[in-house]
Amino acid sequence: MKRLTILIIPENASQTKQLKIPKFALRSLAVGSLFLTSLLGYLVFDYIELRSIRTSYKKILAENQGLKGEARLLMSNLDEVKNSLQRVQDYSEKLGDLTQLKVKKFSRKTGIGPLTPEEFRYAEKNMTENTAQKNLPLGIDMDKLVFRSVFDRVQSIGNRANRNALEMQKLLSTLSQQRSLLSSIPSATPVDGWITSGFGPRISPFTGQKTMHKGIDVAAPMGTPIYAPADGVVIFSGAKAGFGNFIMIAHGYGVVSRFGHNAQNMVQPGQKVKRGDQIATVGMTGRSTGPHLHYEILVNGRYSDPKKFILDIQ
């Protein structure tokens, strides 16, 4: 077949028309139709794909906006945390300064030296720097992170938290030492009585000469309980020339308390005592003009006025 003949018969017409189409034209028409159909299919598919990509882009854009909002909120919260840590640090420094001031003031008054910071120095060696970067998984470049600023802020806050923790550790160490120091200070009245002779130069009731009275005399009825003025360890309990029944207690920090003329000693050497424990009773053993307690305090081997330590005695 070389060509295709198409008959056209008009309605109510006597003549017919013939349309002769060559074979090559038919082939070209078929190829063109197939091409147009393929092109139309590709365009429809591409349009559907573009709509899908556009939908995904809008979704990603919305998520990105949400992440930016969350990042701003996170930065705001981090700023609040940083401000809170700063307040903690400020309070810690003020409390530390006040604490050290009280220690120095006490040192000037009593002669007991201020506390040393050796106990907490090891902590300075264990401070963790670059916390955020150390916690990153292997293979992640900090410089390529989207929220690099957030990680930097977290790192800064982490370092600040470590420094605050160190300061608090120092403060707690100081307070712990002060608690130990305070429990060792002979601040309680050892006996319920009244002072008849104070610390310092006086006329001896036995020789009539001016001598140094190395403690205070507290008069009280025979048998009145004598209490430990602070925590410590008994280092002597027995007879001592001139003082009769005598007790010595070491309280630490170079502080030693001594009690003379006791009627009865109720503790033994090596015994640990707490502030308020009864250690003896008032008597007049040794050289004494009447029942009383002779009470001495030594700081680093030097006699000190016991009234400087006692908080509840006139």
QUINOR-V65541 format. One record per residue. N is the residue number from 0. RES is the residue in three letters. PSI is psi in radians with two decimals (none if undefined). D_FIRST is the distance of its C-alpha to the first C-alpha in whole Angstrom. Layout:
BEGIN
N;RES;PSI;D_FIRST / N;RES;PSI;D_FIRST
END
This chain:
BEGIN
0;MET;2.13;0 / 1;LYS;-0.51;4 / 2;ARG;2.92;6 / 3;LEU;2.21;8 / 4;THR;2.24;10 / 5;ILE;2.14;14 / 6;LEU;2.30;17 / 7;ILE;2.00;20 / 8;ILE;1.85;23 / 9;PRO;2.66;26 / 10;GLU;2.31;29 / 11;ASN;0.54;31 / 12;ALA;2.53;29 / 13;SER;-0.41;28 / 14;GLN;2.54;25 / 15;THR;2.71;22 / 16;LYS;2.47;20 / 17;GLN;2.32;16 / 18;LEU;1.94;15 / 19;LYS;2.10;12 / 20;ILE;2.19;11 / 21;PRO;2.75;9 / 22;LYS;-0.69;7 / 23;PHE;-0.54;11 / 24;ALA;-0.67;13 / 25;LEU;-0.74;12 / 26;ARG;-0.73;13 / 27;SER;-0.67;16 / 28;LEU;-0.70;17 / 29;ALA;-0.77;16 / 30;VAL;-0.74;18 / 31;GLY;-0.73;21 / 32;SER;-0.75;21 / 33;LEU;-0.72;22 / 34;PHE;-0.80;25 / 35;LEU;-0.69;26 / 36;THR;-0.76;27 / 37;SER;-0.76;28 / 38;LEU;-0.73;30 / 39;LEU;-0.72;31 / 40;GLY;-0.74;32 / 41;TYR;-0.75;34 / 42;LEU;-0.68;36 / 43;VAL;-0.79;37 / 44;PHE;-0.76;38 / 45;ASP;-0.67;40 / 46;TYR;-0.77;42 / 47;ILE;-0.72;43 / 48;GLU;-0.73;44 / 49;LEU;-0.67;46 / 50;ARG;-0.68;48 / 51;SER;-0.75;49 / 52;ILE;-0.70;50 / 53;ARG;-0.72;52 / 54;THR;-0.77;54 / 55;SER;-0.68;55 / 56;TYR;-0.76;56 / 57;LYS;-0.68;58 / 58;LYS;-0.79;59 / 59;ILE;-0.68;60 / 60;LEU;-0.72;62 / 61;ALA;-0.73;64 / 62;GLU;-0.68;65 / 63;ASN;-0.74;66 / 64;GLN;-0.70;68 / 65;GLY;-0.73;70 / 66;LEU;-0.69;71 / 67;LYS;-0.72;72 / 68;GLY;-0.75;74 / 69;GLU;-0.65;75 / 70;ALA;-0.74;76 / 71;ARG;-0.71;78 / 72;LEU;-0.71;80 / 73;LEU;-0.75;81 / 74;MET;-0.69;82 / 75;SER;-0.75;84 / 76;ASN;-0.65;85 / 77;LEU;-0.64;86 / 78;ASP;-0.70;88 / 79;GLU;-0.73;90 / 80;VAL;-0.73;91 / 81;LYS;-0.73;92 / 82;ASN;-0.67;94 / 83;SER;-0.74;96 / 84;LEU;-0.63;96 / 85;GLN;-0.71;98 / 86;ARG;-0.70;100 / 87;VAL;-0.75;101 / 88;GLN;-0.73;102 / 89;ASP;-0.80;104 / 90;TYR;-0.71;106 / 91;SER;-0.75;106 / 92;GLU;-0.74;107 / 93;LYS;-0.76;110 / 94;LEU;-0.67;111 / 95;GLY;-0.74;111 / 96;ASP;-0.74;113 / 97;LEU;-0.71;116 / 98;THR;-0.83;116 / 99;GLN;-0.62;117 / 100;LEU;-0.74;119 / 101;LYS;-0.66;121 / 102;VAL;-0.78;121 / 103;LYS;-0.70;123 / 104;LYS;-0.76;125 / 105;PHE;-0.67;126 / 106;SER;-0.76;127 / 107;ARG;-0.58;129 / 108;LYS;-0.70;131 / 109;THR;-0.36;131 / 110;GLY;-0.03;131 / 111;ILE;2.21;128 / 112;GLY;2.68;125 / 113;PRO;2.84;122 / 114;LEU;2.64;119 / 115;THR;2.67;117 / 116;PRO;0.30;113 / 117;GLU;-0.55;113 / 118;GLU;-0.51;111 / 119;PHE;0.14;108 / 120;ARG;-0.53;107 / 121;TYR;-0.47;105 / 122;ALA;-0.53;103 / 123;GLU;-0.51;102 / 124;LYS;-0.30;100 / 125;ASN;0.16;98 / 126;MET;2.34;96 / 127;THR;2.02;93 / 128;GLU;2.77;91 / 129;ASN;0.84;87 / 130;THR;-0.85;87 / 131;ALA;-0.74;83 / 132;GLN;-0.60;82 / 133;LYS;-0.47;84 / 134;ASN;-0.02;82 / 135;LEU;2.50;78 / 136;PRO;2.76;76 / 137;LEU;2.50;75 / 138;GLY;-0.06;73 / 139;ILE;2.20;73 / 140;ASP;2.09;74 / 141;MET;-0.63;76 / 142;ASP;-0.31;75 / 143;LYS;0.05;71 / 144;LEU;2.46;72 / 145;VAL;-0.76;71 / 146;PHE;0.84;74 / 147;ARG;-0.70;77 / 148;SER;-0.63;79 / 149;VAL;-0.77;80 / 150;PHE;-0.68;80 / 151;ASP;-0.71;83 / 152;ARG;-0.72;84 / 153;VAL;-0.72;85 / 154;GLN;-0.76;86 / 155;SER;-0.77;89 / 156;ILE;-0.66;90 / 157;GLY;-0.75;90 / 158;ASN;-0.70;92 / 159;ARG;-0.71;94 / 160;ALA;-0.69;94 / 161;ASN;-0.72;95 / 162;ARG;-0.71;98 / 163;ASN;-0.68;99 / 164;ALA;-0.68;99 / 165;LEU;-0.76;102 / 166;GLU;-0.71;104 / 167;MET;-0.65;104 / 168;GLN;-0.72;105 / 169;LYS;-0.77;108 / 170;LEU;-0.79;109 / 171;LEU;-0.67;109 / 172;SER;-0.75;111 / 173;THR;-0.78;113 / 174;LEU;-0.65;114 / 175;SER;-0.73;114 / 176;GLN;-0.69;117 / 177;GLN;-0.63;119 / 178;ARG;-0.75;119 / 179;SER;-0.71;120 / 180;LEU;-0.80;123 / 181;LEU;-0.64;124 / 182;SER;-0.30;124 / 183;SER;-0.09;127 / 184;ILE;2.21;129 / 185;PRO;1.25;132 / 186;SER;-0.18;131 / 187;ALA;2.62;133 / 188;THR;2.17;137 / 189;PRO;-0.37;138 / 190;VAL;2.60;141 / 191;ASP;1.79;142 / 192;GLY;-2.75;145 / 193;TRP;2.53;146 / 194;ILE;2.19;147 / 195;THR;-0.32;150 / 196;SER;2.22;150 / 197;GLY;-3.07;147 / 198;PHE;2.41;145 / 199;GLY;-2.99;147 / 200;PRO;2.48;151 / 201;ARG;2.94;154 / 202;ILE;2.14;157 / 203;SER;2.29;157 / 204;PRO;-0.20;159 / 205;PHE;-0.66;161 / 206;THR;-0.31;162 / 207;GLY;0.10;162 / 208;GLN;2.72;160 / 209;LYS;2.13;157 / 210;THR;2.94;154 / 211;MET;2.07;150 / 212;HIS;1.98;149 / 213;LYS;0.13;146 / 214;GLY;-2.72;144 / 215;ILE;2.64;145 / 216;ASP;2.21;148 / 217;VAL;1.90;146 / 218;ALA;2.49;149 / 219;ALA;2.74;149 / 220;PRO;2.66;151 / 221;MET;2.39;151 / 222;GLY;-0.01;148 / 223;THR;2.34;146 / 224;PRO;2.48;142 / 225;ILE;2.27;141 / 226;TYR;2.66;137 / 227;ALA;2.23;135 / 228;PRO;-0.17;133 / 229;ALA;2.96;130 / 230;ASP;2.60;128 / 231;GLY;-2.96;129 / 232;VAL;2.30;131 / 233;VAL;2.17;135 / 234;ILE;-0.19;136 / 235;PHE;2.40;140 / 236;SER;1.86;142 / 237;GLY;-2.86;145 / 238;ALA;2.45;149 / 239;LYS;2.36;149 / 240;ALA;2.24;152 / 241;GLY;-0.41;153 / 242;PHE;-0.07;150 / 243;GLY;-2.35;151 / 244;ASN;2.19;148 / 245;PHE;2.51;145 / 246;ILE;2.46;141 / 247;MET;2.33;139 / 248;ILE;2.23;135 / 249;ALA;2.17;132 / 250;HIS;-0.04;130 / 251;GLY;2.94;127 / 252;TYR;0.46;127 / 253;GLY;0.19;130 / 254;VAL;2.28;132 / 255;VAL;2.32;135 / 256;SER;2.56;137 / 257;ARG;2.48;140 / 258;PHE;2.15;143 / 259;GLY;2.86;146 / 260;HIS;0.40;150 / 261;ASN;2.55;148 / 262;ALA;-0.69;149 / 263;GLN;2.25;147 / 264;ASN;2.34;144 / 265;MET;0.24;141 / 266;VAL;2.84;138 / 267;GLN;2.69;138 / 268;PRO;2.42;137 / 269;GLY;-0.15;133 / 270;GLN;2.34;132 / 271;LYS;2.42;130 / 272;VAL;2.67;130 / 273;LYS;2.73;128 / 274;ARG;2.20;130 / 275;GLY;-0.17;132 / 276;ASP;2.42;133 / 277;GLN;2.31;137 / 278;ILE;-0.35;138 / 279;ALA;-3.09;142 / 280;THR;2.65;145 / 281;VAL;2.40;147 / 282;GLY;-2.80;151 / 283;MET;0.67;153 / 284;THR;2.76;153 / 285;GLY;-2.73;154 / 286;ARG;1.85;156 / 287;SER;2.48;156 / 288;THR;-0.05;158 / 289;GLY;2.96;156 / 290;PRO;2.13;153 / 291;HIS;2.95;150 / 292;LEU;2.18;147 / 293;HIS;2.06;147 / 294;TYR;2.16;143 / 295;GLU;2.66;141 / 296;ILE;2.27;138 / 297;LEU;2.37;137 / 298;VAL;2.01;134 / 299;ASN;0.71;133 / 300;GLY;0.01;137 / 301;ARG;2.39;138 / 302;TYR;2.45;140 / 303;SER;2.64;139 / 304;ASP;2.03;140 / 305;PRO;-0.47;138 / 306;LYS;-0.37;138 / 307;LYS;-0.40;135 / 308;PHE;-0.59;133 / 309;ILE;2.27;135 / 310;LEU;-0.35;133 / 311;ASP;0.61;135 / 312;ILE;2.50;139 / 313;GLN;none;141
END
